Amino acid sequence: MVYIPENYKPRLSVYETQRAIDYIKRTFQMNLAIELNLKRVSAPLFVREDSGLNDNLSGVERPVGFFVPAVGEEAQVVHSLAKWKRLALKKYEFHVGKGLYTDMNAIRRDEDLDNIHSIYVDQWDWEKVIDKSMRNVDYLKQVVKKIISAVVATNNALRYEFPELECHIYPEVSFVTSQELEDMYPDLTPKERENAYVKEHPTTFLMQIGGTLKSGNKHDGRAPDYDDWELNGDILIWNELLGSAFEISSMGIRVDAESLKRQLKIANCEDRAELPFHKMLLNDELPLTIGGGIGQSRLCMLMMQSAHIGEVQASIWDDETIRVCENAGIMLL
């Protein structure tokens, strides 16, 4: 379902849109690298099917796979690099306080298409080595604040470069847990709760996603083998144009051996413990880390006040989406 805001008109021409996308991507990754002490690395588009490195997301998405004759094995296009990054930090000999970021491109073929969802995913995947003393909520909040600082600095620079753009991003972050949100709005759906809260708190970090709430339901699904469900969350920004909470990042402190065992059992996925990546983690052979993904097209869409993600990324769309956007004067890249 495509939603076109009343009287919507793109603020930039198609040519200027391309310039702005380039400006946002170059500026933000520089700001993020400085804030979190990250170095850029190259990353894979696909991994071996039996490696256990692919991200299972909420557990229902089907990866795009193909057979590689020269290797004699099946490969999968990555959903994200949540696990690969942790292994890379070990192989590339990163130490505590240092981390990496990379351009991650993925295909999520089961994604429902709407204003903010596409089957093509582009994000900055980042990961940083921490020690045991940092595996706490206070450190998680510190990192979130640094990411928001990078977002705000990029947006301020963009508005100077492109005066036509008027996106306001509030630097103060409100922190709330998924259980607190359910307690506040017990009669609303998870998405409705997010909208109600973020409208009043325009920059929010919604914490503790993946576990079961008091109601017996989950706020949202999370794979059991990358984020610690007690130490993760989503960065949500109020999108005035679309009138909704707008997720730009999913992130968290990653599982250690203890939380991995617990979450695999809860998710009834204990068989994953036999995969190579998981064996290394359970044997304490991987560094403790914090990491996440930050949507490139999402960030561009927010800062450029675009109504549809197809205005800032090239993908494929159903006939109805194409028709509605054409009628509204929206050019899909």
Backbone hydrogen bonds, N-H to C=O, Kabsch-Sander energy under -0.5 kcal/mol:
donor,donor_aa,acceptor,acceptor_aa,energy
4,I,2,V,-0.5
8,Y,5,P,-1.8
17,T,13,S,-2.4
18,Q,14,V,-1.7
19,R,15,Y,-1.6
20,A,16,E,-2.5
21,I,17,T,-2.5
22,D,18,Q,-2.0
23,Y,19,R,-2.2
24,I,20,A,-2.8
25,K,21,I,-2.4
26,R,22,D,-2.4
27,T,23,Y,-2.5
28,F,24,I,-3.0
29,Q,25,K,-1.7
30,M,26,R,-1.2
31,N,27,T,-2.3
32,L,28,F,-3.2
33,A,29,Q,-2.1
34,I,30,M,-1.9
35,E,31,N,-2.5
36,L,32,L,-2.4
37,N,33,A,-1.1
38,L,33,A,-1.8
39,K,99,G,-2.1
41,V,101,Y,-2.1
47,V,76,Q,-2.4
49,E,74,E,-2.3
51,S,48,R,-1.4
52,G,49,E,-0.6
55,D,80,S,-0.6
59,G,56,N,-2.9
65,G,63,P,-0.6
66,F,75,A,-2.2
68,V,73,E,-2.8
71,V,68,V,-1.1
72,G,68,V,-2.9
73,E,68,V,-1.1
75,A,66,F,-3.0
76,Q,47,V,-2.9
77,V,64,V,-3.1
78,V,45,L,-2.1
79,H,80,S,-0.5
83,K,53,L,-0.6
84,W,53,L,-0.6
85,K,81,L,-2.5
86,R,82,A,-0.6
87,L,83,K,-1.7
88,A,84,W,-2.5
89,L,85,K,-2.3
90,K,86,R,-1.2
91,K,87,L,-2.4
92,Y,88,A,-3.1
93,E,90,K,-1.1
94,F,89,L,-2.4
97,G,129,V,-2.7
98,K,95,H,-2.2
99,G,37,N,-1.8
100,L,127,E,-2.8
101,Y,39,K,-1.9
102,T,125,D,-2.1
104,M,102,T,-0.6
104,M,123,Q,-3.0
105,N,103,D,-0.5
106,A,121,V,-2.3
107,I,78,V,-0.7
108,R,119,I,-2.9
109,R,107,I,-0.6
111,E,108,R,-1.7
114,D,117,H,-1.2
115,N,1,M,-0.6
121,V,106,A,-2.4
121,V,119,I,-0.5
123,Q,104,M,-2.2
124,W,294,I,-2.8
125,D,102,T,-2.2
125,D,123,Q,-0.8
126,W,124,W,-0.5
126,W,292,G,-2.6
127,E,100,L,-2.4
128,K,290,I,-2.9
129,V,98,K,-2.5
130,I,288,L,-2.8
134,M,131,D,-1.9
135,R,132,K,-1.5
136,N,134,M,-2.3
140,L,136,N,-1.9
141,K,137,V,-2.6
142,Q,138,D,-2.0
143,V,139,Y,-2.1
144,V,140,L,-2.1
145,K,141,K,-2.3
146,K,142,Q,-1.7
147,I,143,V,-2.1
148,I,144,V,-2.4
149,S,145,K,-2.0
150,A,146,K,-1.8
151,V,147,I,-2.2
152,V,148,I,-3.0
153,A,149,S,-2.4
154,T,150,A,-1.9
155,N,151,V,-2.4
156,N,152,V,-2.5
157,A,153,A,-2.0
158,L,154,T,-2.4
159,R,155,N,-2.3
160,Y,156,N,-1.3
161,E,157,A,-1.9
162,F,158,L,-2.9
165,L,162,F,-2.1
167,C,303,M,-0.5
169,I,167,C,-0.5
170,Y,168,H,-0.5
174,S,203,T,-2.7
176,V,205,F,-2.0
178,S,207,M,-2.2
181,L,177,T,-2.1
182,E,178,S,-2.0
183,D,179,Q,-2.5
184,M,180,E,-1.9
185,Y,181,L,-2.3
188,L,185,Y,-1.5
193,R,189,T,-2.6
194,E,190,P,-2.2
195,N,191,K,-2.3
196,A,192,E,-2.4
197,Y,193,R,-2.5
198,V,194,E,-3.0
199,K,195,N,-1.8
200,E,196,A,-0.7
200,E,197,Y,-0.7
201,H,197,Y,-1.5
204,T,236,L,-2.9
205,F,174,S,-2.9
206,L,204,T,-0.6
206,L,234,D,-2.5
207,M,176,V,-3.2
207,M,205,F,-0.7
208,Q,232,N,-1.9
210,G,211,G,-0.5
213,L,217,N,-3.5
216,G,213,L,-2.0
219,H,211,G,-0.6
226,Y,223,A,-0.6
228,D,253,I,-2.6
229,W,227,D,-0.7
231,L,228,D,-2.3
233,G,251,M,-2.4
234,D,206,L,-2.1
235,I,249,S,-2.4
236,L,204,T,-3.1
236,L,234,D,-0.6
237,I,246,F,-2.5
238,W,202,P,-2.4
239,N,244,S,-2.8
240,E,238,W,-0.9
243,G,239,N,-1.7
244,S,239,N,-1.4
246,F,237,I,-2.2
247,E,245,A,-0.5
248,I,235,I,-2.3
249,S,235,I,-1.1
250,S,293,G,-1.3
251,M,233,G,-2.6
252,G,291,G,-2.5
253,I,231,L,-2.9
254,R,289,T,-2.5
255,V,226,Y,-2.6
260,L,256,D,-2.4
261,K,257,A,-2.1
262,R,258,E,-2.0
263,Q,259,S,-2.5
264,L,260,L,-2.6
265,K,261,K,-1.7
266,I,262,R,-2.1
267,A,263,Q,-2.3
268,N,265,K,-1.0
269,C,264,L,-3.2
272,R,269,C,-2.1
273,A,270,E,-1.4
274,E,271,D,-1.6
275,L,272,R,-2.1
277,F,51,S,-1.2
279,K,275,L,-2.5
280,M,276,P,-2.0
281,L,277,F,-2.0
282,L,278,H,-2.7
283,N,279,K,-1.6
284,D,281,L,-1.6
285,E,280,M,-3.1
290,I,128,K,-2.0
291,G,252,G,-2.3
292,G,126,W,-2.1
293,G,250,S,-2.2
294,I,124,W,-2.0
295,G,248,I,-2.2
296,Q,122,D,-2.2
297,S,122,D,-0.8
299,L,295,G,-2.0
300,C,296,Q,-2.3
301,M,297,S,-3.0
302,L,298,R,-2.4
303,M,299,L,-2.5
304,M,300,C,-2.4
305,Q,302,L,-0.9
306,S,301,M,-2.4
309,I,115,N,-2.7
311,E,308,H,-2.0
312,V,309,I,-1.7
313,Q,309,I,-0.7
315,S,313,Q,-0.6
322,I,318,D,-2.0
323,R,319,D,-2.5
324,V,320,E,-2.7
325,C,321,T,-2.4
326,E,322,I,-2.3
327,N,323,R,-2.3
328,A,324,V,-1.3
329,G,326,E,-1.4
330,I,325,C,-3.1
331,M,329,G,-0.5
332,L,330,I,-0.6
333,L,310,G,-3.0
333,L,331,M,-0.5
